[in-house]
Amino acid sequence: LTTLYGALMAYFLFNPIAAKLGIRSEEEVMIRQVMVEGILSVQAGENPRIVEEKLKSFLPPAQRDRVGRERIEGVGLNV
């Protein structure tokens, strides 16, 4: 009977938790890759617009478009 409980808990409780942790881990790795790329580009003295475009390439197309629109509209810019 306890084996059944263990199997059910593993299937219904622990598998979804493991899946969420895997997704979060992948997101964290990507964020760190973006940070390293940005830091190395700034350190190399690259043009800020080129750095921006390089970092945007890590984003999915929908987010890339949103960032471009926000820049055009002036949202989030210190003017």
C-alpha positions in Angstrom: 0.0 0.0 0.0 2.8 2.4 0.8 4.4 1.7 -2.5 1.2 2.8 -4.2 1.2 6.0 -2.2 4.8 6.6 -3.1 4.2 6.0 -6.8 1.2 8.3 -6.8 3.0 11.1 -5.0 6.0 10.8 -7.4 3.7 10.9 -10.4 1.3 13.6 -9.3 3.4 15.8 -7.0 7.1 15.5 -7.6 7.1 15.3 -11.4 5.4 18.7 -11.9 7.7 20.2 -9.3 10.7 18.8 -11.1 9.4 20.1 -14.4 9.0 23.7 -13.0 12.5 23.6 -11.5 13.9 22.5 -14.8 12.2 25.4 -16.6 13.4 27.9 -14.0 16.9 26.5 -14.3 17.0 26.9 -18.1 15.7 30.5 -17.7 18.4 31.3 -15.1 21.1 30.0 -17.4 19.8 32.1 -20.3 19.7 35.2 -18.1 23.3 34.6 -17.1 24.4 34.1 -20.7 22.7 37.4 -21.7 24.5 39.2 -18.7 27.9 37.8 -19.7 27.4 38.7 -23.3 26.4 42.3 -22.4 29.3 42.7 -19.9 31.8 41.4 -22.4 30.4 43.7 -25.2 30.6 46.8 -22.9 34.0 45.8 -21.8 35.2 45.5 -25.4 34.0 49.0 -26.0 31.3 48.2 -28.5 28.7 50.7 -29.6 25.7 50.7 -27.2 23.2 50.3 -30.1 25.1 47.2 -31.3 25.2 45.8 -27.8 21.4 46.4 -27.5 20.7 44.6 -30.8 23.0 41.8 -29.8 21.2 41.3 -26.5 17.8 41.6 -28.1 18.8 38.6 -30.2 18.4 36.4 -27.1 14.7 37.4 -26.8 11.8 35.7 -28.6 10.5 37.8 -31.6 7.4 39.0 -29.8 9.4 40.4 -26.9 11.9 41.9 -29.3 9.1 43.8 -31.1 7.7 45.0 -27.7 11.2 46.3 -26.6 11.5 48.1 -30.0 8.1 49.8 -29.6 8.8 50.8 -26.0 12.1 52.4 -27.1 10.2 54.4 -29.9 7.5 55.5 -27.5 10.0 56.5 -24.9 8.7 54.2 -22.2 11.3 53.5 -19.6 13.8 56.1 -20.8 15.1 58.7 -18.5 14.5 61.9 -20.4 
